[in-house]
Amino acid sequence: MKLFNSSTNFDSVLKKYFSFKNETVSLDPLAEILSSVKKSDFTHVLDFFRNNPELLENFKYYLHHIFQGKAFNLSLTEANILSENAFFPELKKRILNKILPPVVNENTIWYMVDNVSLTPKDDLGFFHNLPENEIDELFRLLGISDFIISPEVKKEMLFSMNILSWRVTGSAMEVEVVRMAPQYKNFDNPFLALQNELEELAADFEKDNQLQLSSKNSRYKQIKIYIEQCLEFVNIAFKNSSKYGISGKINQSLLKIRQQVQRIFEIIQLLVIDEEKDVLLNSKQLVFNILSYKSHRNNISELINDSTRLISHLITNHTAETGTHYITSSRKEYMTMFYKASGGGIIVGALCVLKMLYGYIPGSDFSHAFLYSMNYAMGFVMIYLMGFTLATKQPAMTAATMTKVLAEEGNIKSSSTEFAHLVSKLFRSQFIAFVGNVLLSFPIALLIIYGLDVFFSQNLAIERSDKLLKDLDPFKSKAILHACIAGFYLFISGIISGNIGNNSVFYQIPERIAKSISISRLFGKNFAKGLSKYYAKNWPGIVSNFWFGVFLGATAPVGLFLGLDLDIRHITFAAGNLALGLYGKDFTIDSYTFFISLVTVFLIGFFNFLVSFSLSMFLAFRSRKLNFGQVGELYKGIFRYFLKHPLKFFFPIRSGLDKKADELMSNTKSAKPGKE
């Protein structure tokens, strides 16, 4: 129930300003009335208007007086539409507008809404929550129930549509935008056709300002068809992004084009009057639309969501295709994964010893950061180029694969058993990769440090052994936190790989290399073609592994410089460090230290996997507009499948579901440029 003084506040405000014919153009009276209406019982507001016709007439006069001659095309052509063709300039502009609102022409509806409604979103919600019949009554009482058919209003709306069509045509004719939808090269451009139709509609209105559209009007039907074709152009361009790649600028341009075309459609709909009731309905809708556009004008979260969703989709699309190589099906593939992981373990074992030796070199934090980074980076690139596997690099790729399977095959509500079997294949692939890495990194690190001891007659691990073993005790160090940091870097490296892959496709780098005249003249055409194929296949992996190494190597020195306890823990390096710690102690440690270190190695691996896989799944789900809540049943199905077939999650046991799982994965591979 409303408080008693809420309604009397509205009465007093109305009497204060409109007990006489108020000639003011100030917006303060309207702002006060809006505020008091929101606090009042709306039924009382309507009753008060009915019972006080003189006050009502004075208020109506004031409303028509302050709105007369005020342009509202800015509210239709600018509000809640991207104004920049790049993400960061748009973000910067919105943040600035939130802190310091822009200076607006006072002779516009835009200015009036800004100064009357400080919270347009809340005001819109208030009116939306009122009963429909009460809103209708308010519009009738205020004499604005038919303003949509006013020649001045229709002229503004037609002008707004033409402004939008001119802008959208210019954006859609850009070479890079047209390239995204080559299907339209052989057809009439729908944007030009839409612009021509709107200009002709405006010309018809100039001849007859009483012109009224209906849903059966041929010109309206033609405009509607062109609008649908323009939106289809944008949809095709977005779909083709998987084939041709996309840049942030083109992504932003396509979003802007879609917003402008949709706005044209929303405006033209308000000009269509089929029945008498449509006049009031469309008049209300125009008011609500203006408030809605204004309430979202500087929305930062919507900008980030819309602008980054497609890019994240493309990143996960490229990593998903890579992820299929990390999911084993047969026993042969399972053992191949083990051998590849073993090769990775051998290199990591050597890297552990090298990092320890670099620590003995005197120098600044920066020099150590550089040495550690290059140690890791060159080692990871070597692992990649030699065809070996670093187990924790897989989750970022396989998470995208699993999400793409869900999105493309529609397995959220069906085929949960087949998907659960696919998860079991993923899990056992991760398991055997962990085993291969750990089983080899430990003895290789031990063998190398022993060899150095024999060669130099000195145990080089003595000074570092206490710290190495302490770092493997989660109760004495931040081993779990540091494992999570490494998991985050694994996730970032997956993003880098996907982004490089997308840019390579968009900028046609392999094709440019193959057709480069200078490379062909210097080294021959065959070399250029070979380099092109090598670049397309390996460059994303090389770059992502290099930066992953830089992240791992620089974290501890940067943390030391900042006075923060930052470091990384990676399962394979943890196994190698355990070997060095044991050798430095001459294998004379208590049983607690040994077992806690051993358990921590696998705990580190678990958190490496958990963080990188979870973040990658989140990115992939978001990019495909999937809801985590939708897969609750799927998780239950996976758990039930694990209880029935636990060994399948660790060993390559044959199953009748293998073929179906392979089919699910095969559909994650997208077409390449030039292939339809």
Secondary structure, 3 states (H helix, E strand, C coil): CCCHHHHHHHHHHHHHHHCCCCCCCCCHHHHHHHHHHHHCCHHHHHHHHHHCHHHHHHHHHHHHHHHCCCECHHHHHCCCCCCCCCHHHHHHHHHHHHHCCCCCCCCEHHHHHHHHCCCHHHHHHHHHCCCHHHHHHHHHHCCCCCHHHCHHHHHHHHHHHHHHHHHHHHHHCCHHHHHCCHHHCCCCCHHHHHHHHHHHHHHHHHHCCCCCECCCCHHHHHHHHHHHHHHHHHHHHHHHHHHHCCCHHHHHHHHHHHHHHHHHHHHHHHCECCCCHHHHHHHHHHHHHHHHHHHCCCCHHHHHHHHHHHHHHHHHHHHHHHHHHHCCCCHHHHHHHHHHHHHHHHHHHHHHHHHHHHHHCCCCHHHHHHHHHHHHHHHHHHHHHCCCCCHHHHHHHHHHHHHHHHHHHCCCCCCHHHHHHHHHHHHHHHHHHHHHHHHHHHHHHHHHHHHHHHHHCCCCCHHHHHHHHHCCCCCCCCHHHHHHHHHHHHHHHHHHHHHHHHHHHHCCHHHHHHCCHHHHHHHCHHHHHHHHHHHHHHHHHHHHHHHHHHHHHHHHHHHHHHCCCCCCCCHHHHHHHHHHHHHHCCCCCCHHHHHHHHHHHHHHHHHHHHHHHHHHHHHHHHHCCCCHHHHHHHHHHHHHHHHHCHHHHCCCCCCCCHHHHHHHHHCCCCCCCCCC
